[in-house]
Amino acid sequence: MIGTIPTLDRFFPDTTSDGLFRSRRSFVEVQKSADAVVISTMNSDAVVLLETVNFAADKHRNQRRKDPDGTPYINHPIGVARILANEGGITDINVLQAALLHDTVEDTDTSPAELEAKFGPTVARIVQEVTDDKSLSKQERKRQQVEHAPHCSREAKLVKLADKLYNLRDLNRCTPVGWTPQRVQEYFVWACEVVKGLKGTNPTLEEKLGELFTQRGVHL
Ligand SMILES: Nc1nc2c(ncn2[C@@H]2O[C@H](COP(=O)(O)OP(=O)(O)O)[C@@H](OP(=O)(O)OP(=O)(O)O)[C@H]2O)c(=O)[nH]1
């Protein structure tokens, strides 16, 4: 699109210098060329997702997965978001952002207030819903996930479904360092109990989870 010289304020009337969540309008980049100002438009959702994945990558920068290769941790949240988009058919930007950020509060120094200031209340709320209370014992955290799953919002249920699908596939791919076959099986059994409370949210993701459980002799 070729146009006259605009002021950026005209295109970012609702954007703050440090806030992204209000800048949902078309992102307009102005480039001066020899004889005209070229205005190219870029999907604002793409910009928001780039900022979100950059934030998550920075927060998880020193963390690795438990697999023998020590895969960078950020591969997990990116994978969860990709499952939602590519397999779950999810286009809700808040859900995709929450997937990218889902372990930042639980596993890094990120606070819920920081997420709300940067990404808005909806994203912060979804992340909070999928965040375990690390002050509790592992047994109690696992119990609470089963108990809370049915009461989560649909958005949080989607993130939880994709999170479990990613982790179960990862367990089939390779065993985390120090895990016995029994511990792997126990994770499948426990994950199935959580997923039972998420049923009726996304048929495709639930079917794929069901197949993994069946292969392990566990039934949804
Ligand atoms: N399968 C797999 N999981 C890995 C790997 N590296 C890290 N994890 C994480 O380990 C957690 C599961 O391990 P557990 O021993 O059951 O839980 P814990 O870390 O809370 O003690 C999951 O995180 P979580 O946030 O606790 O998820 P969830 O337990 O709520 O599903 C999963 O994302 C890996 O290489 N493979």
PDBQT file of the ligand as one rigid body, heavy atoms in Angstrom, charges set to zero:
ROOT
HETATM    1  N1  LIG A 301       8.001 -35.860  29.960  1.00  0.00    +0.000 N 
HETATM    2  C1  LIG A 301       8.931 -34.961  30.304  1.00  0.00    +0.000 A 
HETATM    3  N2  LIG A 301       8.642 -34.024  31.244  1.00  0.00    +0.000 NA
HETATM    4  C2  LIG A 301       9.608 -33.139  31.563  1.00  0.00    +0.000 A 
HETATM    5  C3  LIG A 301      10.863 -33.157  30.948  1.00  0.00    +0.000 A 
HETATM    6  N3  LIG A 301      11.593 -32.140  31.445  1.00  0.00    +0.000 NA
HETATM    7  C4  LIG A 301      10.825 -31.491  32.316  1.00  0.00    +0.000 A 
HETATM    8  N4  LIG A 301       9.608 -32.094  32.402  1.00  0.00    +0.000 N 
HETATM    9  C5  LIG A 301       8.539 -31.648  33.281  1.00  0.00    +0.000 C 
HETATM   10  O1  LIG A 301       8.498 -32.540  34.380  1.00  0.00    +0.000 OA
HETATM   11  C6  LIG A 301       7.192 -32.452  34.969  1.00  0.00    +0.000 C 
HETATM   12  C7  LIG A 301       6.716 -33.830  35.322  1.00  0.00    +0.000 C 
HETATM   13  O2  LIG A 301       7.587 -34.357  36.240  1.00  0.00    +0.000 OA
HETATM   14  P1  LIG A 301       7.115 -34.720  37.697  1.00  0.00    +0.000 P 
HETATM   15  O3  LIG A 301       8.251 -35.325  38.429  1.00  0.00    +0.000 OA
HETATM   16  O4  LIG A 301       5.854 -35.508  37.603  1.00  0.00    +0.000 OA
HETATM   17  O5  LIG A 301       6.721 -33.322  38.313  1.00  0.00    +0.000 OA
HETATM   18  P2  LIG A 301       7.619 -32.234  39.014  1.00  0.00    +0.000 P 
HETATM   19  O6  LIG A 301       8.635 -31.781  38.011  1.00  0.00    +0.000 OA
HETATM   20  O7  LIG A 301       6.614 -31.183  39.356  1.00  0.00    +0.000 OA
HETATM   21  O8  LIG A 301       8.245 -32.879  40.215  1.00  0.00    +0.000 OA
HETATM   22  C8  LIG A 301       6.307 -31.756  33.964  1.00  0.00    +0.000 C 
HETATM   23  O9  LIG A 301       6.170 -30.415  34.409  1.00  0.00    +0.000 OA
HETATM   24  P3  LIG A 301       4.915 -29.904  35.160  1.00  0.00    +0.000 P 
HETATM   25  O10 LIG A 301       4.809 -28.443  35.008  1.00  0.00    +0.000 OA
HETATM   26  O11 LIG A 301       4.982 -30.387  36.555  1.00  0.00    +0.000 OA
HETATM   27  O12 LIG A 301       3.756 -30.578  34.369  1.00  0.00    +0.000 OA
HETATM   28  P4  LIG A 301       2.668 -31.524  34.920  1.00  0.00    +0.000 P 
HETATM   29  O13 LIG A 301       3.331 -32.423  35.919  1.00  0.00    +0.000 OA
HETATM   30  O14 LIG A 301       1.690 -30.594  35.526  1.00  0.00    +0.000 OA
HETATM   31  O15 LIG A 301       2.148 -32.261  33.752  1.00  0.00    +0.000 OA
HETATM   32  C9  LIG A 301       7.156 -31.718  32.711  1.00  0.00    +0.000 C 
HETATM   33  O16 LIG A 301       6.902 -30.578  31.906  1.00  0.00    +0.000 OA
HETATM   34  C10 LIG A 301      11.148 -34.161  29.969  1.00  0.00    +0.000 A 
HETATM   35  O17 LIG A 301      12.230 -34.256  29.405  1.00  0.00    +0.000 OA
HETATM   36  N5  LIG A 301      10.133 -35.024  29.679  1.00  0.00    +0.000 N 
ENDROOT
TORSDOF 0
